[in-house]
Amino acid sequence: MLVRFFAAAHAAAGVDEERHELGDRATLDELLTAILAVDRPDPPAGTPPLARIITRSSFLRNEISVRDRTAVLSPDDVVDVLPPFAGG
């Protein structure tokens, strides 16, 4: 599945997007575990680590909010990682 990172999640992940190959019945929680298992360079100064950002983030699956981390994903899903945004 395709994972897209936005704002601080993008900065901490070091990429705009990445693909993860998980089983057919993988959950959002399993995807998040896979995301955090990727070896990444340290984020830029002032950017929290990706693990901390993920604990505060919202997630979209195919542009629809998903809050249940046990929700089953499909291999062709697109999951967006949206950290809290500030500003107006």
Backbone torsions as a table, in degrees:
resi	resn	phi	psi	omega
1	MET	NA	157.8	-178.6
2	LEU	-95.0	131.0	175.7
3	VAL	-115.3	128.7	177.7
4	ARG	-114.5	135.0	-178.6
5	PHE	-108.4	137.9	-179.4
6	PHE	-124.2	150.2	174.1
7	ALA	52.0	-126.4	-176.2
8	ALA	-62.3	-30.8	177.1
9	ALA	-64.8	-38.4	176.4
10	HIS	-62.9	-46.5	-179.6
11	ALA	-62.2	-43.1	-177.9
12	ALA	-71.9	-36.4	179.9
13	ALA	-75.4	-28.3	-179.0
14	GLY	81.3	5.8	179.5
15	VAL	-144.4	156.9	174.5
16	ASP	-75.0	-38.9	-176.7
17	GLU	-157.2	160.7	176.9
18	GLU	-155.1	158.6	179.3
19	ARG	-104.6	143.9	174.8
20	HIS	-129.6	131.3	177.3
21	GLU	-102.5	107.4	178.6
22	LEU	-120.7	172.8	178.9
23	GLY	-63.7	166.2	-177.7
24	ASP	-61.8	-25.4	-176.7
25	ARG	-114.6	30.5	-179.6
26	ALA	-67.6	147.8	179.1
27	THR	-100.4	167.1	175.2
28	LEU	-58.7	-41.2	179.6
29	ASP	-61.0	-39.9	177.5
30	GLU	-66.7	-37.5	176.7
31	LEU	-63.9	-44.2	-179.8
32	LEU	-62.5	-38.0	176.0
33	THR	-61.9	-42.8	178.6
34	ALA	-64.3	-40.4	178.5
35	ILE	-60.8	-43.9	-177.2
36	LEU	-75.0	-16.2	179.2
37	ALA	-80.6	-13.1	179.8
38	VAL	-70.0	132.2	176.8
39	ASP	-74.9	118.4	-175.6
40	ARG	-125.5	153.1	172.7
41	PRO	-68.5	162.1	176.5
42	ASP	-60.4	142.3	178.1
43	PRO	-69.1	163.9	177.6
44	PRO	-58.5	155.9	178.8
45	ALA	-54.0	134.6	179.3
46	GLY	88.6	-8.6	178.7
47	THR	-97.7	125.6	178.4
48	PRO	-65.0	159.6	176.5
49	PRO	-63.7	153.9	-177.9
50	LEU	-57.7	-37.5	-180.0
51	ALA	-58.5	-41.2	179.8
52	ARG	-71.0	-39.7	179.1
53	ILE	-62.4	-41.8	-178.2
54	ILE	-62.6	-35.5	-179.8
55	THR	-64.5	-22.0	-178.4
56	ARG	-105.7	-2.4	-172.4
57	SER	-84.0	160.2	168.4
58	SER	-103.7	160.2	-177.1
59	PHE	-133.1	140.5	173.1
60	LEU	-115.7	136.2	171.6
61	ARG	-114.1	113.8	-177.7
62	ASN	54.0	43.5	176.2
63	GLU	69.7	16.8	177.0
64	ILE	-121.7	131.4	-178.6
65	SER	-58.5	136.8	175.3
66	VAL	-132.0	123.9	-178.8
67	ARG	-109.6	-21.7	-178.3
68	ASP	-81.8	110.4	-177.4
69	ARG	-74.0	-6.7	174.1
70	THR	-93.3	3.2	179.2
71	ALA	-61.6	134.3	-179.6
72	VAL	-80.7	134.0	-179.6
73	LEU	-105.7	158.5	174.9
74	SER	-105.5	152.2	-178.9
75	PRO	-58.5	-24.3	-178.7
76	ASP	-97.3	9.0	178.6
77	ASP	-70.0	154.5	170.8
78	VAL	-113.9	123.2	-178.9
79	VAL	-114.6	124.8	177.9
80	ASP	-102.0	134.4	176.1
81	VAL	-103.4	114.3	-174.6
82	LEU	-118.1	102.2	175.6
83	PRO	-70.7	165.1	176.4
84	PRO	-58.2	137.9	179.4
85	PHE	-106.4	148.9	175.3
86	ALA	-123.9	161.1	178.3
87	GLY	107.0	-174.4	-176.2
88	GLY	-142.8	NA	NA
